Structure formats: structure tokens, C-alpha cells
Amino acid sequence: MADNEVATKAPESDAHESFVPGDSKAQEGPSMGVYISKPSDYPHQPSKLLLFLSSGTGIHSKNNQLQADKYASEGFVVVAPDQFAGDALSNNAADPNANPEPNPSMIEKVKMGFADTAKAFMIDMWLARQSQEKVLPLLHKVIEGAKDEFADAVANGDGIYAVGYCIGGKYVLLLGSELPDTVAKGQAVKDEEQGVVKSGPQIKAGALAHGTQITKEDIQGLKVPVTMACTENDQLFPDDIRAEGQKWLVDNKVPHEIQVFPGVPHGFAVVGEYEDPKIMDAQKAAFEQMLSWLKSH
């Protein structure tokens, strides 16, 4: 989904602050970037801490910032880390419908075919770089820093909440699971006799929309309540994986909610300039679904 330069901040949030998690010194560099959005009455009114894991366009995307601001306007202190360490997707690569030709000629169709192939290759290569071994230790560091910076919000919510869009949704599931420290924190095995130590979950409850690269193992490791806003026939989160995962959640009595929105594109739930009222209605419904879940857990 392409960003819109005229997009404006949610009216009841105080955004565009930043801090370096786990470090008292301001450090330059995209790998340490964090976008923070707070309620206008914070800290005078109690808030809860929400970890916002963005879509592939990252925290510098205006649409992702606006999406984070919407949660801040509902009373959450929102911490959105640069989980891609400065390696976010460009808008054109992330948006399959960017600047389409209304009535392409045969030559243009051929050109578009080559462009689509190149774009798909670029996305596949990018996704391969966003490994658990790379992303999870960074998120762990951000979480530890946020616990110190916003200890009051963590205490008020009795833990940390998380929301994720696209690839960010996958990491909501992983943060809601018990994982080896070698993966979750990037730590080497400390005691060969003891073996690999597991820790987690690191969040209290999660919400995600149109997850990307989610596997059945991601869902089967879940130990916290979760809600999912999904699209129908989504190649990035296939129906059979979702169905198998939902069966596991039911069988293992993990509190969950799954809503499937037909006829809308992957990425529909992120703020964007859509003209189709069906997409706009689905976007609103998905936000209300995810917000309600977070507030009730």
C-alpha cells in the first residue's frame, strides 16, 4: 500500500517522539529507530503499553505511523520498533497495485509482467532477510527498553500488548510463544549440560491483520489470547494454514478470534487512500475488532 504524503496524524495522540531502547545515549542509525505515539493525556491518565509491529514498509511509512497513532488515540502508549533494521520495503515493492495502467496495451502488459516478476523476486529476497534470528533479538531489546521507559504503562496493563500487520503479524505470534533463548534473544547456549533454555511469552495478548509467512508452527506455539483479521484466498497466509491453526487453537483452548474478510486485498487493514467502500468498511471493522480484543484482554 503506497503512502500518502497528505496523510495527517491522529488528532488525539502525541507522536513523533523517539528513544533508544536499552541505551541512555541518542544513537544515530536506522537499526535503532523507534516510533512512539502516546495519548494526549499521558501520563496524567493511566495507559497500557502496545508494541506495534508494522508492515514491510516500516516505521517511516506515514500510513504505518498513522495506524500507530490510531491506537494511541484510544489510550495506548505505542512503541513501534524498526524491526527491519533499516531494511524496509519500498512502497512500490510493497504495493502490488502501485500506479497500474488503466487500459494497458499488449506491450505494456508484457512490461508489467516483467515488472511483476521482478517485484515478486525483490519481495521474496527481502522476506528471506527478515529471519527470526535477526528480528527477535532486536524486538527483545526494544521490549526491555520499553519496560524501563514506560514501566507505569506496563504495570497498568499487567504486561505488554502487541499488534502486527503483514510480516509484523508473524512476530506477534512468535512473541506470544515460548521460544529458545538462542532464537528469542540471540544468546548462545550458556550451559552445555543444561541445554537450550526457553523463555516467553513476552506479551500478554496480541492482535494481527493479514499476516505474512505465518506457518502452522507459529500458531501452534501460541500461549496468549490472539485475534486475527484475515483476507480470503491470501497467498501470504493460505486458508489451509489458517484453518489448521484455528483447529489447534480450539483443541488447545487458546483464547482466539478469527475474522475473514472476503473480497479485500492483502494489506487492507492499514490506513490508506482506498476508494472502494467495501475495503474502507473492512478496514474500519478490522481496527474495531483488534482494538476491542486488546482492550478486553
URZI-V606644 format. One line per field, one symbol per residue. ss: DSSP state (H for helix, E for strand, C for the rest). Layout:
ss = ???
//
This chain:
ss = CCCCCCCCCCCCEEEEECCCCCCCCCCCCHHHCEEEEEECCCCCCCCEEEEEECCCCCCCCHHHHHHHHHHHCCCEEEEEECCCCCCCCCHHHHCCCCCCCCCCCHHHHHHHHHHHHHHHHHHHHHHHHCCHHHHHHHHHHHHHHHHHHCHHHHHHCCCCEEEEECHHHHHHHHHCECEEHHHHCCCCCCCCCCCCCEECCCCCEEEEECCCCCCHHHHHCECCEEEEEEECCCCCCCHHHHHHHHHHHHHCCCCEEEEEECCCCCCCCCCCCCCCHHHHHHHHHHHHHHHHHHHHC
//
